[in-house]
Each structure stands twice: as C-alpha cells, then as structure tokens.
Amino acid sequence: MFLSTSYQPATKGEPGLGLRTSGFGHDAVIISGTEMAKQIQKEIRQGVDSWISFGNRRPHLSVVLVGDDPASHTYVRRKVKAAAAVGICSEIILKPKDVSQEELLDITDQLNMDPRVSGILVQLPLPDHVDERTVCNGIAPEKDVDGFHIINIGRLCLDQHSLIPATASAVWEIIKRTGIETFGKNVVVVGRSKNVGMPIAMLLHTDGEHERPGGDATVTIAHRYTPKEQLKIHTQLADVIIVAAESLQDGRI
C-alpha cells in the first residue's frame, strides 16, 4: 500500500513521516504507519481494559484457517499476536485444504451462535472448490471482523456504520490522523479489488455529514485496463494517490 499526497509534510522531526520525490510528478509524503500503529494499539488496549472493568466478557476472535499455505499461516500468526497485544483472546481452527464448503459453513454457524465469540475471521484465499463469497456471507454481520459480508459491504456503500475491511479502514485512519485534506480534492485509487480498492474509494468519495462520514473527495479508480496514458494524466492531476495494487511502475499496473 502506497499513499502519495502533494501536500507539504509536517516538520522534519515528526515521527512516521518522510519526504521523497515520487514518480507521479509530485513531492510525495511517504507515511510510515509504525508509530501510528503503536498509538492505536495502546488506545485499543485501553478500550478493552475499560470494557472488561465494567464486567463484560473479554473479546474473543475465532480464526478459521484452511490448508497449509505459508502466507496464510503467517498472516494468521500476526493477527493472533496483534490480538494478544491488546488483550483480545483468540483461537485458530485449522482445517485441511480438502475441507468441504458445507463443513466450513457448519463451523461459521457454530461460531455465530457461540456467545463467547466476539469476532470471526475466515482466512482467504480458500481452495478453489469453496466459494469464498458464500463462506463470508455465512458469518454473522456483527461478528464479521473482515467486513466482507454483503450486509457490511452494503452498509459501507450507503454511508452507514459497519465493519470495514481492514486495509481500507487503515488507509482511512491514516488520512484522518495525519490531517490529509480530502474535501473537494482529486483522489486516485489504483486498484479495484472488492476487499481493498473498492472500499477505500467508497470511504473517500462519500458524504462527510452522513451517518458514517466520508471524505467528500472526487475519486478516480484506475485498474489493469486503464490505459497507461490515461493513468499518467489521472495521477498528475491527483492531490492524493493511493496504490491498492501489487505494483505501479512506469505508469503500468
């Protein structure tokens, strides 16, 4: 994920910010999320402690992990570690790669009904014989921590409060915490995936006075079929560029 803005950065010593010349024709503020993540982690930990102090059950995350893909296992370990750091309990439900879709749906049904489970996450990607959308929609919307359930996506599109996909939520939080102005600005989102590019664009272009305030930006979404010449024009006109694609080199996605 790369966020470029034509605005001048804050003072040189401010943590988490750096300045470099981007390939898009702007001086780009490269924003490090390290210090910000530490602060957010601290805030969440305080929130969890406060929640428990009022006699509530400690939050519990159930992660369903299918197969032996090394990347998926790494991601899940990081999520479990992050949960522990803020005082959230977690468990990993490991299933073989030949698990049936029906069994996965049975698992999500059981977790939906389990009062001790606060959040459910099915690590993607799933094997080809399993329909990811069906499984994601099998999770109760209020426990869908990935924000992939069709109800959460619909609420996002309608500017209503919902669980938002993690990467999009992180980008939006960075924009808010660093004070990047989006009102009336031209923003280019490079990438249109349903889990990253699309929700980022939705957060940025929607009305700032609605139930779930948006960025009031003019948003252009570029993707693999955007002509190189058009992509160059869009990025040169942009006030903010968010790259939600695997790479962007010499104007090619």
N, C-alpha and C positions, 0 to 999 in steps of 0.2 A: 504494500500500500504506500503510495506517494502522494503527498499533498503539497501543491505549489501555489503560492499566492504572490501577487505583485506588490503587496503592501510591504512597507519597511518593517524590519523586525524590531523587537524591543531592545533594550540596552544590551550591550555586548555580554555582560556577565549574567544575564538572566538564564536560569537553568532550563535545559530542554529545547533551546532554540539555537539555530545556526544559520548562516547565510552562505549561499553559493550561487553561481550563475547557472541557470537551468538551460536546457536545450530548447525551451519554448520561447525564448526571446525576452524573458523577464528575469529580474533578480528574484530568486525563489527562497522563501523562508522554509527551511527543512526542519520539521518539528519532530523532536525526539519525544517519544511517549514514556520514557523511563521514569523520570521524576514525577510526571503526572500520574502514572500508574501507581507509584508508591503512595501518593496522596489519596487517590481513590480507594486503594486497598485499606488505608488507615480509616477512611470515612466509613467504608462498608463494615469493617471490623467493629467500629464503634456502634454502628446501627444494629448489628447482630447482637452485640453485648446488651444494648438497651432493650432490644426485643425480648431477649431471654430474661432480663431482670424484671420484666413485667409478668413473668410466669408463663410465657409462651414456649412452645416446643422449639428446640434448636433446628434450624433449617437443614433439610436433608436432600441431597442430589443423588439420583439414580442414573447411572450411565450404562447404556446398552452398547456393547462393543462386539461387532461381528467379524470373524475371520482373524487373520494374522498379519494384516498389512502393517508394516513397521511405522509408517507415518501416522496412521490412525492410533496406534498404541502410544506413540509419542505425544500426540495431541491430548489423548485422554489422561495420560500421566500428568501432563501440565495442568489440565483442568482440575484434577483431583488435588494437586499440590496447591493450586490457587484457592480452591475452596477451603482447604485446611488452614491456609494462612489467614483467612478472615473468619474462621470459626464455624464453617459450614461442614457438616458431616457428609460423607459420600460413600458410594459403593459402586463397584464395577460388575456388571452382569455380562460375562463373557460367553459368546455363542460361536459355534463353528461356522465356517463360511457356507456350508450347505444347509443351514437352518432354513426352515420354511417361512414364508411370509405369514402364514397362519399362526405359527408359534410366536413370531415377533409381535403380532397383534394381540395374542393372548398375554404376552408379557406386559405390553403397554396398558392393557385393560386392568391387569392386576395392580400395576403401579398407580394407575389413575384412581383406583378405589382404596389404595393404602393411605390411611390418614397420616402416617409418619413421613411420607414422601412429599416434599415441597416442590421439587422440580425434576423433570425427566428430560434426558438427552439421549437420542439415538445417534451415535457417531456415523457420519457419512464419509465416503460413499458406502453404499450397501452392494452386495453381489448383484449381478445382472438379473437374476431370476426374481429379485424382490423389487417391487415398485416403491421407490423412496417416498413419493407423494402420498401414497396410501398409508404407509407406516407413519409418516409425520402427522398426517391427519388423524391417526389413531391415538395421538397423545391429547389429553385434556388441554384445551387452550390455556387455562390458568396455570398449568404445570409445564407448558411448552417453553423451556428456557431458551431454545434456539430461535423462537419466533417464526417458525416455518409453517405452523398450522394455518390453513386457509382463512380461519377467522381472524387470527392475528395479522395476517397479511392484509385482509380486507379492512380491518380497523386502522391499520397504518395508512392505507390509501385514502381513508375517509377522515384523516386527521384526528383520530380518536386514540385514547390511551390504549396501549397494547404492549406485549412483549416484542421487542425489536431485535432482529438478527444482530449478533454480537459485533461484527465488523462495522456495520452501518452505525450502530449505537456508539462505538468507539470513535469513529470519524466525527460524528455529531458532537460528542462530548469534547473532543479536541478543539473543534471550531468554537464552541461556546466558551471553554475555559481559557483559550488564548485570545479571545476577543476579535476573531476574524469577522469582519462585517460581510454579511451575505445579502442584506436587504437591498433589492434592486440591482444586485451585481450579476455579472455573467459568470456562470459556473459550468465547467465542462467536466463531466464524469466519463472516464474512459473505461468501458466495460459495462455490460448489461445483464450480468448474472442475476438470477432471481434471489440469491441469498446475499449478494453484496452490492453490485452496481445499481440494481433497481431500487432497493430500499434506501440507499444513500440519496439517489435522485429524488425519491418521494419526500424524504425529510427536508431536503434543501428547497424544493420549489413550493411547498405548501404554505398556507396562510399562517403567519405568526401570531394571529389572535384567536386561533381555533383551540379546541379542547387540548389537542397535542400540538403545541406551537411548532411551526415550521420555519424555514429560513427566508421565505419571500424572495428567493433568487430566481433568475431566469436560467433554466438548466438545459444544457445540451448533452445528450447521451451519444457517445461515439462507441463503435464496436468494430468487429473484424471486417465488416463490409463497408465501413466508412472510407471513402477514397482518401488516399494519402494527402492529396492537395487540399481537400475539404477539412481534414483533421488538422492540418497545419494552420489553416485560416481560423478555425474554431479556437485552437489553443492560443494563437496570437491575440485574439480578441478577449480571451478569458481573463477575469480578475482572479479566479481560483480554479485550479486544475486538480482533480482527484483521480488518480490512476488506480482503478479497481480491476486491472487486467494483469496477466502474467508478466508482460513486458511492453515497453513502449520505446522503440529505438528507431531513430531516423524517420519519425512520422508513421511508423508501422506498428500495428497492434499484434 
